[in-house]
Amino acid sequence: MTDLIQYHSTNRELDSTEKYREVSFMEALFMGLAPDGGLFMPTRIPFLNMDDLNRLRGEPYWKIAHKAIYPFLRGEVDDHLLRKMIEEIYNFEVPLERIDHNTLLLRLDRGPSASFKDFAARFMARIMSHLRSSGREITVLVATSGDTGSAIGEAFRGLEGFTVYILFPEREVSHVQAVQLESIGKNVKAISIAGKFDDCQSLVKMAFGDSDLTPLNLTSANSINVGRVLPQIAYYVYACVNASSDLQPVVFSIPSGNFGNSLGCEFARRMGLPIERIIIGVNENDEFPRFLESGNYEKIDPSRVCLSNSMNVGNPSNLARYFDLYGGILTKEGKVERPPDLVEMRKHLFSTSVNDAETVALIKQMYEDKGMLIEPHGAVGLAALNRYRETRESSLAICVETAHPGKFPETLEDLLQMVIQLPVALKRLEKREREVEHLDNDFRQLKTFLMEKA
């Protein structure tokens, strides 16, 4: 049983009053954040050889997801049960559309909340429900910049033993995103915070550090939870094995905010996928491309407001995991305790900032030239790929579209002078009542609210 994967903190080599130890997947899942404030990481990353990968080509998505995820849970979840669970939750299509002869678009917007967050949210809800001790009430605390909250809310809606609180910045989500968050209902409560996404994220992290809230059995469903990251490996495996008949090396271009999505790709690369380079496209919150170029990390506080609102993050939580993978240590406050191997980072990662004018231009170009409708986040990914190709030979590339265009009608209808059709997943919201709690950006107020509701 020595090959079982355990989980340890990104802060494990820092002096800490908290005793460091490795934990199981179940412990990491329910703790959310390590006691020393770090993020949980697997102690090793499993490997898929070329024969494994070739056998996956043409298989349904759920079978590929099972192959990618199971090694991380081996010994804790029955294989047959996990297989059945994954087949049930991934019951929607995952289109891989061709843009031109060497560029593909991976659409991850066909789930219940029309964003890529559905892949991880549905997995987390099912696996947590399975692993939860009978009679134990769990409180899930989530900070969202737009899409995470609705995906988690829909996945946990009505699930016995769970109460979910979703914190979102009152002025930085689209109208459709706000409607989604406020209309989930049942055991899911929406909380509008008078602040920015980074403020919401800080409030969640403060809640985890407050012992008065321990009786609530808090856990996180943000990508700080390793249970959110692992399922996101699967769609990179799916896209890579189906992009070509001979497993050509590919470039992935990924619009990024908190970096959990691109981290799934980095894990996939380390599992043996022939990934030539990972492009991390960011909006005007450009702390990472500046770091990759200069070696100096400075978080952006407050984060900048951009059209691609789900990426308005000035200090990405999952950057700590990237640092860990490349030998460095970054604290949640954004302090570099030990720099990563920048040479290796630059070898595998490329990052660039795309402003709103470039985002708008790319949306128009894609519609006028290709007849393809994309939303602001996907546009950032495509624009980042174009910049990467300015100075390099053109390789087979896969861009990730993270949300359905119907979530951003205000932007797209003005720009393209057309009516944007809502997907079925969003049309059903019209029949629900909306309910939201408004709080200041104040931890004491949030704490009081949570304790009164407990």
C-alpha positions in Angstrom: 0.0 0.0 0.0 3.1 2.2 -0.2 2.0 3.6 -3.5 -1.0 5.4 -2.0 -1.0 9.1 -2.5 -1.2 11.4 0.5 -1.6 15.1 0.7 0.7 17.7 2.3 0.7 21.5 2.7 2.5 24.0 0.4 3.8 25.6 3.7 5.3 22.3 5.0 8.8 23.6 5.0 8.1 26.8 6.8 8.5 27.2 10.6 5.1 26.9 12.0 3.3 26.4 15.3 1.1 23.9 13.6 2.6 20.4 13.5 3.0 19.3 9.9 1.7 15.9 8.8 0.5 14.2 5.7 -3.2 13.6 5.4 -5.5 11.4 3.4 -7.6 12.7 0.5 -10.7 12.6 2.6 -9.0 14.7 5.3 -7.7 17.2 2.8 -11.2 17.4 1.1 -13.1 18.2 4.3 -10.4 20.5 5.8 -10.2 22.6 2.6 -7.2 24.5 3.8 -4.2 23.1 5.7 -3.9 24.1 9.4 -0.8 26.1 8.6 -2.6 28.2 6.0 -1.1 26.4 3.0 -2.8 24.5 0.2 -2.9 20.7 0.1 -0.9 19.0 -2.7 -0.5 15.3 -3.6 2.7 13.8 -2.3 3.3 12.5 -5.8 1.7 12.7 -9.3 0.8 9.4 -11.0 1.9 8.7 -14.5 0.0 7.6 -17.6 2.2 6.0 -20.3 1.7 6.4 -24.1 -0.1 3.0 -24.3 -2.5 4.2 -21.6 -3.2 7.5 -23.4 -3.6 5.8 -26.9 -6.2 3.5 -25.4 -8.3 6.4 -24.2 -8.7 8.0 -27.7 -12.4 7.9 -28.6 -13.6 6.8 -25.2 -16.5 8.7 -23.6 -15.6 11.6 -21.4 -16.5 9.8 -18.1 -14.2 6.9 -18.8 -11.3 9.2 -19.4 -12.2 11.2 -16.2 -12.2 8.0 -14.2 -8.7 7.0 -15.5 -7.3 10.5 -14.6 -8.9 10.9 -11.2 -8.8 7.4 -9.6 -5.1 7.2 -8.9 -5.4 10.2 -6.6 -8.1 8.5 -4.5 -6.9 4.9 -4.7 -7.4 3.1 -1.3 -10.0 5.6 -0.1 -12.9 5.2 -2.6 -14.0 1.9 -4.1 -13.1 1.8 -7.8 -16.5 0.4 -8.9 -18.4 3.0 -6.9 -16.2 5.9 -8.2 -16.6 4.7 -11.8 -20.4 4.7 -11.4 -20.4 8.1 -9.7 -18.3 9.7 -12.5 -20.5 8.2 -15.2 -23.6 9.8 -13.6 -22.2 13.3 -13.0 -20.6 13.7 -16.5 -23.8 13.3 -18.4 -23.3 16.3 -20.7 -21.3 16.8 -23.9 -17.7 18.2 -24.0 -17.3 19.6 -27.6 -13.9 20.0 -29.2 -14.5 22.4 -32.1 -12.1 23.2 -34.9 -11.2 26.9 -35.4 -8.6 26.3 -38.2 -6.2 23.5 -39.3 -4.1 23.7 -36.1 -6.4 25.3 -33.5 -9.2 23.7 -31.5 -11.7 25.2 -29.0 -12.5 23.0 -26.0 -16.0 24.1 -24.9 -16.6 23.4 -21.2 -19.9 25.3 -21.0 -22.5 22.5 -21.4 -23.0 21.6 -17.7 -25.9 22.6 -15.3 -24.5 26.2 -14.7 -22.9 26.6 -18.1 -19.3 27.0 -17.0 -16.2 24.8 -16.6 -16.7 24.9 -12.8 -19.5 22.3 -13.2 -16.8 19.6 -13.8 -15.3 20.0 -10.4 -18.4 21.1 -8.5 -20.4 18.0 -9.4 -17.5 15.7 -8.5 -17.0 17.5 -5.1 -20.6 17.3 -4.2 -20.9 13.6 -4.9 -17.6 12.5 -3.3 -18.2 14.7 -0.2 -21.7 13.3 0.1 -20.3 9.7 -0.1 -17.4 10.3 2.4 -19.4 12.4 4.9 -19.9 10.7 8.3 -23.5 9.9 9.0 -25.2 12.7 11.0 -22.3 15.2 10.5 -23.5 18.6 9.2 -21.0 20.3 6.9 -20.9 24.1 6.1 -19.4 24.9 2.7 -18.0 28.4 2.3 -17.4 29.7 -1.2 -16.0 32.9 -2.6 -16.9 33.5 -6.2 -16.0 36.0 -8.9 -18.9 34.8 -11.0 -19.0 31.1 -12.1 -17.8 29.1 -9.1 -20.6 30.0 -6.8 -23.4 28.9 -9.2 -21.7 25.7 -10.1 -21.1 24.7 -6.5 -24.6 25.9 -5.5 -26.3 23.8 -8.2 -24.1 20.8 -7.4 -24.9 20.9 -3.6 -28.6 22.1 -4.0 -30.8 19.9 -1.8 -27.9 17.7 -0.7 -28.6 16.3 2.8 -26.1 17.3 5.5 -24.7 20.4 3.7 -25.3 24.1 4.0 -23.6 26.3 1.4 -22.8 30.0 1.7 -21.7 31.8 -1.4 -19.9 35.1 -1.1 -19.7 37.3 -4.2 -18.7 40.9 -5.0 -21.9 42.9 -5.4 -20.7 45.0 -8.4 -18.4 42.6 -10.2 -20.6 39.8 -11.5 -22.8 40.0 -14.6 -26.6 40.3 -14.3 -27.0 36.7 -15.4 -24.4 35.5 -12.9 -26.2 37.4 -10.1 -29.5 35.8 -11.1 -27.9 32.4 -11.0 -26.4 32.9 -7.6 -29.5 34.4 -6.0 -32.0 31.9 -7.3 -30.4 28.6 -6.3 -32.3 28.4 -3.0 -32.9 25.4 -0.6 -29.8 24.8 1.4 -27.7 27.3 -0.6 -27.5 31.0 0.5 -26.1 33.8 -1.6 -24.3 36.6 0.2 -23.4 39.9 -1.6 -20.3 41.5 -0.2 -19.6 45.3 -0.6 -16.1 44.7 -1.9 -14.1 42.8 -4.5 -13.5 39.1 -5.2 -10.2 39.3 -3.3 -12.1 40.6 -0.3 -14.5 37.7 -0.5 -11.6 35.3 -0.7 -9.9 36.9 2.3 -13.1 36.6 4.3 -13.4 32.9 3.6 -9.8 32.3 4.6 -10.3 34.3 7.8 -13.3 32.1 8.6 -11.1 29.0 8.4 -8.7 30.5 10.9 -11.3 31.4 13.5 -11.7 28.7 16.1 -15.1 30.0 17.1 -16.4 28.7 13.8 -15.0 25.2 14.2 -18.3 23.8 15.3 -19.7 24.6 11.9 -17.4 22.0 10.3 -16.3 24.5 7.6 -14.9 23.4 4.3 -14.2 25.2 1.1 -15.4 24.5 -2.4 -13.1 27.1 -3.9 -10.1 25.9 -5.9 -8.0 26.2 -2.6 -9.6 22.8 -2.0 -7.6 20.1 -3.7 -10.9 18.3 -4.4 -11.7 21.1 -6.9 -8.4 20.8 -8.8 -8.2 17.0 -9.4 -11.3 16.7 -11.6 -10.0 19.5 -13.8 -7.1 17.3 -14.9 -9.6 15.1 -16.8 -10.6 17.5 -19.6 -7.0 18.2 -20.5 -6.5 14.4 -20.9 -9.7 14.1 -22.9 -8.8 17.0 -25.3 -5.2 15.9 -25.7 -5.9 12.3 -26.7 -8.6 13.4 -29.1 -6.9 16.3 -30.7 -4.8 14.2 -33.1 -4.5 10.6 -34.2 -0.8 10.4 -33.2 -0.7 12.2 -29.8 1.1 15.3 -31.2 2.5 17.7 -28.7 -0.1 20.4 -28.1 -0.2 23.9 -26.6 -3.0 24.7 -24.3 -4.2 28.3 -23.9 -6.2 28.8 -20.7 -8.0 32.0 -19.5 -7.0 32.3 -15.9 -8.0 34.1 -12.7 -7.3 32.0 -9.6 -5.1 29.6 -11.6 -7.0 26.4 -10.5 -8.0 25.6 -14.1 -4.5 25.9 -15.6 -3.1 24.0 -12.6 -5.2 21.0 -13.8 -3.3 21.2 -17.1 0.1 21.4 -15.3 -0.9 18.2 -13.4 -1.9 16.6 -16.7 1.5 17.5 -18.2 3.3 15.9 -15.3 1.1 12.8 -15.7 2.7 12.3 -19.1 0.5 14.2 -21.5 2.6 15.6 -24.5 1.9 19.2 -23.6 4.5 21.5 -25.3 3.6 24.7 -23.4 0.8 26.0 -21.1 -0.4 29.5 -21.9 -1.8 31.3 -18.9 -3.9 34.2 -20.3 -4.8 36.8 -17.8 -6.7 40.1 -18.1 -5.3 43.4 -16.8 -4.5 41.7 -13.5 -1.1 41.0 -14.7 0.8 40.0 -11.6 1.8 36.6 -13.0 3.2 37.5 -16.4 5.2 40.3 -14.7 6.6 37.8 -12.2 7.5 35.3 -15.0 9.4 38.0 -16.8 11.1 39.8 -13.9 11.2 37.3 -11.0 9.5 39.8 -8.7 6.1 39.0 -7.4 3.7 41.9 -6.5 0.1 41.1 -6.0 -2.4 43.6 -7.3 -4.6 45.1 -4.6 -7.3 46.1 -5.2 -7.7 43.9 -8.3 -8.6 45.6 -11.6 -12.1 45.5 -13.0 -12.2 43.9 -16.5 -14.8 42.5 -18.9 -13.6 39.0 -18.1 -14.9 39.5 -14.5 -14.3 36.0 -13.3 -10.6 36.6 -13.7 -10.5 39.8 -11.7 -8.0 38.3 -9.2 -4.9 40.2 -8.0 -3.4 37.4 -5.9 -4.3 34.0 -7.4 -4.6 31.4 -4.6 -3.3 28.5 -6.8 -0.1 30.3 -7.5 1.1 28.8 -4.2 0.7 25.4 -5.8 2.6 26.4 -8.9 5.4 27.7 -6.6 5.4 24.3 -4.8 5.6 22.3 -8.0 8.6 24.4 -9.1 10.4 24.3 -5.8 9.3 27.6 -4.3 7.1 28.7 -1.4 4.4 31.5 -1.7 2.2 32.4 1.3 -1.5 33.2 1.0 -0.6 36.8 1.6 1.5 36.9 -1.5 4.9 36.8 0.2 7.6 34.8 -1.6 9.4 32.7 1.1 11.4 30.9 -1.5 11.5 31.6 -5.2 10.6 28.8 -7.7 12.9 27.6 -10.5 12.1 30.4 -13.0 14.1 28.7 -15.8 11.9 25.6 -15.6 8.8 27.7 -15.1 9.5 29.7 -18.3 10.3 26.5 -20.2 6.8 25.1 -19.5 4.6 28.2 -18.9 3.9 31.3 -21.0 1.8 34.1 -19.6 0.5 37.3 -21.1 -2.0 40.1 -20.2 -4.9 40.9 -22.5 -6.7 44.2 -22.0 -10.5 44.8 -22.6 -9.9 46.5 -26.0 -8.1 43.4 -27.2 -10.8 41.1 -25.7 -13.6 43.0 -27.6 -11.6 43.0 -30.8 -11.1 39.2 -30.6 -14.8 38.5 -29.9 -15.8 40.6 -33.0 -13.1 38.9 -35.2 -14.2 35.4 -34.2 -17.8 36.1 -35.0 -17.2 38.0 -38.3 -14.4 35.7 -39.6 -15.5 32.3 -38.3 -19.1 32.7 -37.3 -18.1 31.5 -33.8 -19.6 33.1 -30.6 -17.2 33.3 -27.7 -17.4 35.2 -24.4 -14.8 37.5 -22.8 -12.9 34.8 -20.9 -12.6 32.6 -23.9 -11.5 35.6 -25.9 -8.6 36.3 -23.5 -7.4 32.7 -24.0 -7.5 33.1 -27.8 -5.8 36.5 -27.7 -3.1 35.0 -25.5 -2.5 32.2 -28.0 -2.2 34.7 -30.9 0.5 36.6 -28.9 2.3 33.4 -28.2 2.4 32.5 -31.9 3.8 35.9 -32.9 7.3 34.7 -32.1 7.0 31.0 -32.4 6.3 28.3 -35.0 2.6 27.4 -35.0 2.0 24.2 -33.1 -1.3 22.3 -32.6 -3.1 24.4 -30.0 -6.3 23.9 -27.9 -8.0 27.0 -26.4 -10.3 26.6 -23.5 -13.7 28.3 -23.5 -14.7 28.4 -19.9 -18.3 29.7 -20.0 -21.4 29.9 -22.2 -21.8 33.3 -24.1 -25.3 33.4 -22.8 -23.9 34.4 -19.3 -22.7 37.7 -20.7 -25.5 39.1 -22.9 -24.9 42.7 -21.8 -21.4 42.7 -23.4 -22.1 40.6 -26.4 -25.4 42.0 -27.5 -24.0 45.6 -27.6 -20.9 44.5 -29.3 -22.4 42.2 -32.0 -25.8 43.9 -32.3 -27.7 40.6 -31.9 -29.8 38.8 -29.4 -27.8 36.2 -27.4 -29.8 33.0 -26.8 -29.7 31.6 -23.3 -28.8 27.9 -22.9 -31.5 25.6 -21.3 -29.4 25.6 -18.1 -30.0 29.3 -17.7 -33.6 29.5 -19.0 -34.9 27.4 -16.1 -33.8 30.1 -13.6 -36.7 32.3 -14.7 -39.1 30.0 -12.7 -37.2 30.4 -9.4 -37.4 33.0 -6.6 -34.4 35.2 -5.9 -32.9 35.7 -2.4 -29.7 37.3 -1.3 -28.1 38.7 2.0 -26.1 41.9 1.7 -23.1 42.3 4.0 -20.2 44.8 4.4 -16.7 43.8 3.7 -16.2 43.0 7.4 -15.3 39.7 8.9 -17.0 40.3 12.2 -20.3 40.9 10.4 -19.8 37.6 8.4 -18.9 35.7 11.5 -22.0 36.9 13.4 -24.2 36.0 10.4 -22.8 32.5 10.2 -23.1 31.9 13.9 -26.7 33.1 14.0 -27.6 30.8 11.1 -25.9 27.8 12.6 
